[in-house]
């Protein structure tokens, strides 16, 4: 799969995980961590993609 495709999928999945996590836990206090991890994954994929192009 193309790395640019992952940069579209990861934010959607991370927000979905945040909503499910918050709903199941009946509190969104810690569910923001899913979006935080998604952002870190996107940054790592961007770095890997740039290194792969070189």
Buried (B, 14 or more C-beta within 10 A) or exposed (E): EEEEEBBEEBBEBBBEBBEEBBEEEEEEEEBEEBBEBBEEBBEEBBEEBEEEEE
